[in-house]
Every structure is written in structure tokens, then in C-alpha cells.
Amino acid sequence: MNKAELIVSVAEKAGLTKKDAEAAVNAFVASVEGALVKGDKVQLIGFGTFEIRPRKARQGRNPRKPGETIEVDWAGDTMQYADPLSGEMRTAHFFVAALTYSAYAYVEAFADMKLPSWIDAHIHAFAHFGGTARLLIPDNLKAGVKTPDRYEPALNAAYLALAEHYATTIIPARVKAPRDKPAAEGSVRHIAYQIMASLRNRRFIGLHELNEAVSEELERLNAKPFTAKDDCRMVLFMREEKPLLTPLPAMPFEISESRTAKVAPNYHVQVDGCFYSVPNYLIGRTLDIRLTTRTIEVFDNTARIVTHPRIHGRKGAYSTIEEHMPEKHRQYLKDWTPERFLNWAETVGPNTEKVVCAILASKKIVEQSYRSCMGVLSLAKKEGGKIRLEDACADALSIMATPSYTLVKRLWKDWTVPAVPKPGHPSLGSKGFVRGSGYFATRDEDSNGR
């Protein structure tokens, strides 16, 4: 009921004209306002009380700018998936990244919430967005922030290196201040109630299968129209926000690990059981090593000496650059060629030749396989000779197509001399005396006749 309707109601119930009723209503309102201005309160028993109370000021928010911020967090809810090898049920944790302006989101499931997963999640999110924003706002989780502080939080070194690589600035949200990350908080709720609700009755084998389903649901969520405004997250992001993002660097960030290693007399440093060459004048020096998933960088103080591709797989492998070798070693290598090893192996037997050929092909740089080939062929000069080595190589090839020197040597040690068959009785030939069946038949008749 508005004021005009109130005046009509008062006029009807009091039997007044509308003019008199309007005057009465105005007088009542003026009296109440006057009392409130003086600091009094007007209490009408059975009706209510008019008084002035201080109202807490509403907290304002800074206007959102396109391409300005990305908010990141782990979702509180989890899902289950089956381990593809053991079949055991494991817990998947969800990483959420959202652009503040468009609320365009990225979601991915991980097996844990440790630092490597946290770093990988950011790399995948930036690749999904096709760029980075000027500011990155995480929560105060331990993987990203070592020591939370309102004014000077201490950031994890790897997380800080990630931000520098992608030309963004990390500004952690204040503790217990969800208003600092409204977009990510909203996306977390979508994870809990939208994506998880859609997938709750499905069984997933492995994270890859789970993430494929999450990606499909995420695409639907980003394309869902807003309720209070036009368009959707995807359209708003593509039209107004993506053109303003900072371009991605040429190479994605890789989390690194720092170690030290002493250069061995063979001018190599050992990292996780594999060997990487350095210039031979550094023999005996302790150098700094920077490891990533793809490279091994060797530093002498602050100077980078060499970068090797990181070797994954069999331990004991070598990555050798010829320029690092002493002059005598280079000359030694010139005296040996793959053809020389193959010709030598051919004199032993076909199985030995196959083993040497496999060892030569097993290394990216063929010279790295020479010592293994020499080790195999040297067994022919020991007890048992070529026969023993040929048998060992045959056994090694029956186990695997590309046997190593270590396998051949183990089988060579287990070799036993084949047993020599015992000679049988010599045949009598055509000159032997053999009694046929007739002889015994005659003997039987004579005995019966007697």
C-alpha cells in the first residue's frame, strides 16, 4: 500500500473527506519525523516502534577489468576413481582457475595437491586460456604460499619462478576473505554441485578418463547463459578478455630442482644414475646442476657450462659431447667404427652379430655404445671362447630384442659346457655272427624230440 492508497483507506474508515484524510496522514508522518530528528523514538503499543538505528556501511568492490586477474584454488570436494593398474579406489582433487571479469573457468583433476601438481595445474590453465592475466590470486595454501601474511606473504620459490616465467604477479588473497576471490569461489561451487552432480553415478578408470568427462562438463558450464545478463562465459571471454591477455612464452614452464655433483675422472657428472659430459678441464670440480623433466643444465658458479637432454629409462646411460673429450679420447674414437665392431662380431657368430648391432643402435650417439661392444667381444677371448659367447648371445636374444652388455655377461657367467654323449657299442657290421629266429626254433624241436 502506497501513501495515496493509505489516504483513501483512512478517509473511508474515519468518515473523512480525502482532503482531511490527507492532512491527517501528513500530520502523522511529520510528527514522527520530528520526533526521530530529535533523537526520540515513537512507540505505538500493539503496532510498532519508529526509531533511528545506525546501519553498517556496505563493503564496496573494485570494478573488474578484462584480462586483469586470474583466481586459482583447490575445490573443497573430491571424487573417486579406480587405479588402472591395481583397481584400488583413489581420491581426485580438483584445481579451479577462473578469470575474474568473464568468470571463464578451467578445471582439472589431480591425484594430490602437492607442489608439482599445483605447478602443472597452472601451466595447463594458462594454456587453456591462451595467455595469462596481469595478476594471479591464489588462496593461502602451502603449495603456493610458505608463510601467509596480510602485507608481505612469503611465496614458494618454484611458484614465484612460475609467475616470473609467465610475466604475471602473485597476490595471495587475505586469510578468511572470500571476497578477494569471488570468481574462483563461485567456480568451486559449480564444481561441487554441477560437475560432480553430473558425474556422480559414473565410474572412472584413471585420471585421464575422469578429466575427459570433466572437460566435457566444463565446456557445457562455460557455454551456459548467464541468468542476470546476456551472453555466457565463453562468449564474454572470447570477445572482451582473451585479446587483452599476456601472450604465453615460447616454452612452457618446467619445475626445476637444484643439486651439486663432482666431475668424475671420465669428465662426466652423475645425475639419477645417468652420466652427462662436461669439458674435461673441469675434472674434480664440484658443479651446480639444475634439473627439469626435459633438461640437465650444468653451472660453474653462475656460468652455464652445458645443457643436456635429460635421459629417462635405463640407468647407466651416457650423454657425451665430443668436444668435451680429451684429444687422446677423440683419436681413440676415430680408430673405432661401427663397421669394425660388426665385422669382428661376424667372426664369432650370427647371434653375437645381432647383439652388437642392437647395442650400437641403442644409443643416440653411436660412440657411447663402443665400450659396451668392446665388453661383449672381449668375452670371446676368455674361457669357452667364441662358442661360449655365441651361446650367451643366443640366450640374451631369446629374453629381449635389444640385450645389454650386462645381460650378456650374466648369461655368459651361467654358461655350462655342453655334455658330450657317451659312445655306444660298436656295430658288428656285415661280419658279425647273429643267430636268427630259425636257430632257436631248431633248438626247441630237438629238445622236444628227446
C-alpha positions as CSV (number, residue, x, y, z in Angstrom):
1,M,0.0,0.0,0.0
2,N,1.3,3.4,-1.0
3,K,0.6,6.8,0.5
4,A,-2.4,7.5,-1.8
5,E,-4.0,4.2,-1.0
6,L,-3.4,4.9,2.7
7,I,-5.2,8.2,2.5
8,V,-8.2,6.6,0.7
9,S,-8.4,3.9,3.4
10,V,-8.2,6.4,6.3
11,A,-11.0,8.5,4.6
12,E,-13.3,5.5,4.3
13,K,-12.7,4.2,7.8
14,A,-12.8,7.7,9.6
15,G,-15.7,9.1,7.5
16,L,-13.5,12.0,6.3
17,T,-13.0,13.6,3.0
18,K,-9.9,12.7,1.1
19,K,-8.5,16.2,1.8
20,D,-9.0,15.9,5.5
21,A,-7.6,12.3,5.5
22,E,-4.5,13.5,3.5
23,A,-4.0,16.3,6.1
24,A,-4.2,13.8,8.9
25,V,-1.7,11.4,7.3
26,N,0.7,14.2,6.6
27,A,0.4,15.4,10.1
28,F,1.1,11.9,11.5
29,V,4.2,11.5,9.2
30,A,5.5,15.0,10.1
31,S,5.1,14.3,13.9
32,V,7.0,11.0,13.6
33,E,9.8,12.6,11.6
34,G,10.1,15.4,14.0
35,A,10.5,13.0,17.0
36,L,13.1,11.0,15.1
37,V,15.1,14.1,14.2
38,K,15.3,15.0,17.9
39,G,16.6,11.5,18.7
40,D,13.4,10.2,20.2
41,K,11.6,7.1,19.2
42,V,7.8,6.8,18.6
43,Q,6.4,3.7,20.2
44,L,2.8,2.6,19.4
45,I,1.9,-0.3,21.6
46,G,0.3,-3.1,19.5
47,F,1.6,-1.6,16.3
48,G,5.3,-1.0,16.3
49,T,8.2,1.4,17.0
50,F,9.8,4.1,14.9
51,E,13.4,4.8,15.7
52,I,16.8,5.5,14.0
53,R,19.5,2.9,14.1
54,P,23.0,3.1,12.5
55,R,23.4,0.8,9.5
56,K,26.7,-0.8,8.8
57,A,28.3,0.6,5.6
58,R,28.2,-1.8,2.7
59,Q,31.6,-3.1,1.5
60,G,32.4,-1.9,-2.0
61,R,34.3,-3.9,-4.6
62,N,36.7,-2.6,-7.2
63,P,35.3,-2.8,-10.7
64,R,36.5,-5.8,-12.6
65,K,38.7,-5.2,-15.6
66,P,39.0,-7.7,-18.5
67,G,42.4,-9.5,-18.5
68,E,43.3,-8.2,-15.1
69,T,43.2,-11.2,-12.8
70,I,43.0,-15.0,-12.6
71,E,41.9,-16.6,-9.4
72,V,43.1,-20.1,-8.5
73,D,42.2,-22.6,-5.8
74,W,41.7,-26.2,-5.0
75,A,38.0,-27.2,-4.7
76,G,36.9,-28.5,-1.4
77,D,35.0,-31.5,-2.7
78,T,36.6,-34.6,-4.2
79,M,35.7,-37.6,-6.4
80,Q,36.8,-41.2,-6.6
81,Y,38.4,-43.0,-9.5
82,A,39.9,-46.5,-9.9
83,D,43.6,-47.0,-10.3
84,P,44.1,-48.5,-13.8
85,L,46.8,-51.0,-12.5
86,S,45.7,-52.1,-9.1
87,G,41.9,-51.3,-9.3
88,E,42.0,-49.5,-5.9
89,M,39.8,-46.5,-5.5
90,R,41.7,-43.2,-5.2
91,T,40.8,-39.7,-4.4
92,A,40.9,-36.9,-7.1
93,H,41.3,-33.3,-6.1
94,F,40.1,-30.5,-8.4
95,F,42.0,-27.4,-9.4
96,V,39.9,-24.4,-10.4
97,A,41.1,-21.3,-12.3
98,A,38.7,-18.5,-13.2
99,L,39.2,-15.2,-14.9
100,T,37.6,-12.5,-12.7
101,Y,35.9,-10.5,-15.4
102,S,34.2,-13.2,-17.5
103,A,34.2,-16.0,-14.9
104,Y,35.5,-18.2,-17.7
105,A,36.8,-21.3,-15.8
106,Y,39.3,-24.1,-16.1
107,V,39.0,-27.3,-14.0
108,E,41.3,-30.4,-13.8
109,A,41.5,-33.4,-11.5
110,F,44.8,-34.4,-9.9
111,A,45.9,-37.3,-7.7
112,D,47.2,-34.9,-5.0
113,M,47.6,-31.3,-4.0
114,K,51.3,-31.2,-3.8
115,L,53.6,-28.6,-5.4
116,P,54.3,-30.4,-8.7
117,S,50.5,-30.8,-9.2
118,W,49.9,-27.2,-8.3
119,I,52.5,-26.0,-10.8
120,D,51.3,-28.3,-13.6
121,A,47.7,-27.2,-13.0
122,H,48.7,-23.5,-13.6
123,I,50.6,-24.4,-16.8
124,H,47.6,-26.3,-18.1
125,A,45.2,-23.5,-17.1
126,F,47.3,-20.8,-18.9
127,A,47.5,-23.0,-22.0
128,H,43.7,-23.4,-21.9
129,F,43.2,-19.6,-21.6
130,G,45.7,-19.0,-24.3
131,G,47.5,-16.4,-22.1
132,T,47.9,-15.0,-18.6
133,A,46.5,-12.1,-16.7
134,R,48.4,-9.3,-15.0
135,L,47.6,-10.6,-11.5
136,L,47.3,-14.1,-10.1
137,I,45.3,-14.5,-6.9
138,P,45.7,-17.8,-5.1
139,D,44.5,-18.9,-1.7
140,N,47.0,-19.2,1.1
141,L,47.7,-22.9,0.6
142,K,51.1,-24.3,1.5
143,A,51.9,-25.3,-2.1
144,G,52.0,-21.7,-3.2
145,V,52.5,-19.6,0.0
146,K,55.0,-20.7,2.6
147,T,54.1,-18.0,5.2
148,P,50.7,-16.2,5.0
149,D,50.8,-12.6,5.9
150,R,48.4,-9.7,5.3
151,Y,51.2,-7.4,4.0
152,E,54.2,-9.5,3.0
153,P,53.4,-13.2,2.4
154,A,56.3,-15.4,1.7
155,L,55.9,-17.3,-1.6
156,N,57.2,-20.7,-2.6
157,A,60.3,-20.3,-4.8
158,A,59.0,-22.6,-7.5
159,Y,55.7,-20.8,-7.6
160,L,57.5,-17.4,-7.8
161,A,59.6,-18.7,-10.7
162,L,56.4,-19.8,-12.5
163,A,55.0,-16.3,-12.2
164,E,58.2,-14.7,-13.5
165,H,58.2,-17.1,-16.4
166,Y,54.7,-16.2,-17.4
167,A,55.1,-12.5,-16.6
168,T,52.4,-12.3,-14.0
169,T,52.3,-11.2,-10.4
170,I,51.1,-13.3,-7.5
171,I,48.9,-11.5,-4.9
172,P,47.6,-14.1,-2.4
173,A,44.1,-13.5,-1.1
174,R,43.8,-12.3,2.5
175,V,43.1,-15.0,5.1
176,K,39.4,-15.6,5.6
177,A,38.5,-13.1,2.9
178,P,36.4,-14.9,0.3
179,R,35.5,-11.5,-1.3
180,D,39.1,-11.4,-2.6
181,K,38.3,-14.3,-4.9
182,P,34.6,-14.2,-5.8
183,A,35.0,-15.8,-9.3
184,A,37.0,-18.8,-8.0
185,E,34.7,-19.3,-5.0
186,G,31.8,-19.4,-7.4
187,S,33.5,-21.8,-9.7
188,V,34.2,-24.0,-6.7
189,R,30.5,-24.2,-6.0
190,H,30.0,-25.2,-9.7
191,I,32.5,-28.0,-9.3
192,A,30.7,-29.3,-6.2
193,Y,27.2,-29.0,-7.4
194,Q,27.3,-29.0,-11.2
195,I,30.2,-31.2,-12.5
196,M,30.3,-33.6,-9.6
197,A,26.5,-33.9,-9.6
198,S,26.6,-34.8,-13.3
199,L,29.3,-37.4,-12.9
200,R,28.3,-38.9,-9.5
201,N,26.8,-42.1,-11.0
202,R,29.7,-42.8,-13.3
203,R,32.8,-45.0,-12.7
204,F,36.1,-43.8,-14.0
205,I,39.3,-45.8,-14.5
206,G,42.3,-43.5,-14.2
207,L,42.6,-39.7,-14.0
208,H,42.7,-39.4,-17.8
209,E,39.2,-40.8,-18.2
210,L,37.9,-38.6,-15.3
211,N,39.4,-35.5,-16.8
212,E,37.9,-36.2,-20.2
213,A,34.5,-36.2,-18.6
214,V,35.3,-33.1,-16.5
215,S,36.3,-31.3,-19.7
216,E,33.0,-32.1,-21.4
217,E,31.0,-30.8,-18.4
218,L,33.3,-27.7,-18.1
219,E,32.6,-26.9,-21.7
220,R,28.9,-27.0,-21.1
221,L,29.3,-24.9,-17.9
222,N,31.3,-22.2,-19.7
223,A,28.7,-22.1,-22.5
224,K,25.7,-21.9,-20.2
225,P,24.0,-18.4,-20.5
226,F,24.2,-16.0,-17.5
227,T,20.9,-15.6,-15.6
228,A,21.2,-11.9,-14.9
229,K,22.8,-10.7,-18.2
230,D,23.2,-11.6,-21.8
231,D,25.8,-14.0,-23.3
232,C,27.8,-16.7,-21.4
233,R,31.3,-17.1,-20.0
234,M,32.7,-18.3,-23.3
235,V,31.3,-15.5,-25.4
236,L,32.3,-12.8,-22.9
237,F,35.8,-14.3,-22.6
238,M,36.4,-14.6,-26.4
239,R,35.0,-11.1,-27.1
240,E,36.4,-8.9,-24.4
241,E,39.0,-10.7,-22.3
242,K,41.2,-13.1,-24.4
243,P,42.5,-10.2,-26.7
244,L,43.9,-8.5,-23.5
245,L,45.7,-11.5,-22.0
246,T,49.5,-11.6,-21.9
247,P,50.8,-13.9,-24.6
248,L,52.3,-17.2,-23.5
249,P,56.1,-17.7,-23.6
250,A,57.6,-19.8,-26.4
251,M,58.3,-22.7,-24.0
252,P,56.1,-23.8,-21.0
253,F,57.5,-23.5,-17.5
254,E,59.2,-26.6,-16.0
255,I,59.7,-27.1,-12.3
256,S,63.4,-27.4,-11.5
257,E,65.5,-29.0,-8.9
258,S,69.0,-27.8,-7.8
259,R,71.8,-30.2,-6.9
260,T,75.6,-30.4,-6.9
261,A,77.8,-33.0,-8.5
262,K,81.5,-33.7,-8.7
263,V,83.0,-34.2,-12.1
264,A,84.4,-37.8,-12.3
265,P,87.8,-38.7,-13.9
266,N,85.8,-39.6,-17.1
267,Y,84.7,-35.9,-17.3
268,H,81.0,-36.8,-16.6
269,V,78.7,-35.9,-13.8
270,Q,76.2,-38.4,-12.4
271,V,72.5,-37.5,-12.1
272,D,70.0,-40.1,-11.0
273,G,72.2,-43.0,-12.3
274,C,72.9,-41.4,-15.7
275,F,76.0,-39.6,-16.9
276,Y,76.4,-36.3,-18.6
277,S,79.7,-34.9,-20.0
278,V,81.3,-31.6,-19.2
279,P,84.6,-30.1,-20.5
280,N,87.5,-32.3,-19.4
281,Y,89.3,-29.4,-17.7
282,L,86.6,-29.4,-15.0
283,I,87.6,-32.9,-13.7
284,G,87.5,-32.9,-9.9
285,R,85.4,-29.7,-9.6
286,T,82.0,-29.6,-7.9
287,L,79.4,-28.1,-10.2
288,D,75.8,-26.9,-9.7
289,I,73.1,-28.9,-11.5
290,R,69.7,-27.7,-12.5
291,L,67.2,-30.5,-13.3
292,T,63.9,-30.2,-15.1
293,T,61.8,-33.0,-16.6
294,R,63.4,-32.4,-20.0
295,T,66.9,-31.0,-19.5
296,I,70.0,-31.1,-17.3
297,E,71.9,-27.8,-17.0
298,V,75.4,-27.7,-15.6
299,F,76.7,-24.4,-14.0
300,D,80.1,-23.4,-12.8
301,N,79.2,-20.7,-10.3
302,T,76.8,-18.6,-12.3
303,A,78.1,-19.6,-15.8
304,R,76.1,-22.2,-17.7
305,I,78.6,-24.8,-19.0
306,V,76.4,-27.1,-20.9
307,T,72.8,-28.3,-21.4
308,H,71.9,-31.9,-22.0
309,P,68.6,-33.6,-22.8
310,R,67.6,-35.5,-19.7
311,I,67.8,-39.3,-20.0
312,H,64.8,-41.2,-18.8
313,G,64.7,-45.0,-18.5
314,R,67.6,-47.3,-18.1
315,K,70.3,-46.3,-15.6
316,G,73.9,-46.1,-16.6
317,A,73.2,-44.3,-19.9
318,Y,75.7,-41.7,-21.1
319,S,75.1,-38.3,-22.8
320,T,78.5,-37.3,-24.2
321,I,79.5,-34.3,-26.3
322,E,82.7,-35.0,-28.4
323,E,84.1,-31.5,-27.7
324,H,84.3,-32.3,-24.0
325,M,86.7,-35.2,-24.6
326,P,90.5,-35.0,-24.3
327,E,92.4,-35.2,-27.6
328,K,93.6,-38.7,-27.0
329,H,90.0,-39.9,-26.5
330,R,88.9,-38.3,-29.7
331,Q,91.7,-40.0,-31.6
332,Y,90.7,-43.3,-29.9
333,L,87.2,-43.0,-31.2
334,K,88.4,-42.3,-34.7
335,D,90.2,-45.7,-34.7
336,W,86.9,-47.5,-33.9
337,T,83.8,-47.6,-36.2
338,P,80.5,-49.5,-36.1
339,E,81.7,-51.5,-39.2
340,R,84.7,-52.6,-37.3
341,F,82.7,-53.9,-34.4
342,L,80.2,-55.7,-36.7
343,N,83.0,-57.3,-38.7
344,W,84.6,-58.5,-35.5
345,A,81.2,-59.9,-34.2
346,E,80.6,-61.7,-37.5
347,T,83.7,-63.8,-36.9
348,V,82.1,-65.0,-33.6
349,G,78.7,-65.9,-34.9
350,P,75.3,-64.6,-36.1
351,N,73.8,-64.2,-32.6
352,T,76.8,-62.2,-31.5
353,E,76.5,-60.0,-34.6
354,K,72.8,-59.3,-33.8
355,V,73.6,-58.4,-30.2
356,V,76.4,-56.0,-31.2
357,C,74.1,-54.4,-33.9
358,A,71.4,-53.9,-31.2
359,I,73.8,-52.3,-28.8
360,L,75.1,-49.9,-31.5
361,A,71.5,-48.8,-32.3
362,S,70.6,-48.4,-28.6
363,K,72.5,-45.1,-28.2
364,K,71.6,-41.7,-29.6
365,I,75.3,-41.1,-30.2
366,V,76.8,-44.3,-31.5
367,E,80.2,-43.6,-29.9
368,Q,78.5,-44.1,-26.5
369,S,78.0,-47.8,-27.3
370,Y,81.6,-48.6,-28.1
371,R,82.6,-49.6,-24.6
372,S,79.6,-52.0,-24.3
373,C,80.5,-53.6,-27.7
374,M,84.1,-54.0,-26.6
375,G,82.9,-55.6,-23.4
376,V,80.8,-58.1,-25.3
377,L,83.5,-59.0,-27.8
378,S,86.2,-59.3,-25.1
379,L,84.3,-62.3,-23.7
380,A,85.3,-64.3,-26.8
381,K,89.0,-64.2,-25.6
382,K,88.2,-65.8,-22.3
383,E,87.4,-69.4,-21.3
384,G,84.9,-71.0,-23.5
385,G,85.9,-68.8,-26.5
386,K,83.6,-68.0,-29.3
387,I,81.2,-70.9,-28.6
388,R,80.5,-69.7,-25.1
389,L,79.9,-66.1,-26.2
390,E,77.7,-67.2,-29.1
391,D,75.5,-69.3,-26.8
392,A,75.2,-66.4,-24.3
393,C,74.2,-64.0,-27.0
394,A,71.6,-66.5,-28.3
395,D,70.1,-66.8,-24.7
396,A,70.1,-63.0,-24.4
397,L,68.2,-62.6,-27.7
398,S,65.6,-65.1,-26.5
399,I,65.0,-62.8,-23.5
400,M,64.8,-59.4,-25.2
401,A,65.4,-58.0,-28.7
402,T,67.9,-55.4,-27.5
403,P,70.1,-57.0,-24.9
404,S,72.7,-55.1,-23.0
405,Y,76.3,-56.0,-22.2
406,T,75.3,-56.6,-18.5
407,L,72.7,-59.2,-19.6
408,V,75.1,-61.0,-21.9
409,K,77.8,-61.1,-19.3
410,R,75.4,-62.6,-16.7
411,L,74.3,-65.3,-19.1
412,W,78.0,-65.9,-20.1
413,K,78.9,-66.5,-16.4
414,D,76.0,-69.0,-16.1
415,W,77.1,-70.9,-19.2
416,T,78.0,-74.6,-18.7
417,V,79.9,-76.9,-21.1
418,P,77.5,-78.9,-23.1
419,A,77.6,-82.6,-22.0
420,V,79.4,-84.9,-24.5
421,P,77.3,-88.0,-25.3
422,K,78.8,-91.3,-24.2
423,P,79.9,-93.6,-27.2
424,G,77.7,-96.6,-27.8
425,H,78.8,-100.3,-28.5
426,P,80.4,-100.6,-31.9
427,S,78.4,-102.3,-34.6
428,L,79.4,-105.7,-35.8
429,G,78.6,-104.8,-39.3
430,S,78.3,-107.5,-42.0
431,K,81.0,-109.6,-40.4
432,G,79.1,-110.2,-37.1
433,F,77.6,-113.5,-36.0
434,V,73.9,-113.1,-35.5
435,R,71.6,-116.0,-34.6
436,G,68.3,-115.7,-36.3
437,S,64.9,-117.0,-35.2
438,G,65.4,-120.3,-37.1
439,Y,68.2,-121.3,-34.8
440,F,66.0,-121.1,-31.7
441,A,63.2,-122.9,-33.5
442,T,65.5,-125.9,-34.3
443,R,66.7,-126.0,-30.7
444,D,63.2,-126.3,-29.5
445,E,62.3,-129.2,-31.8
446,D,65.4,-131.1,-30.8
447,S,64.6,-130.7,-27.1
448,N,61.0,-131.9,-27.6
449,G,62.2,-134.9,-29.6
450,R,64.4,-136.0,-26.8
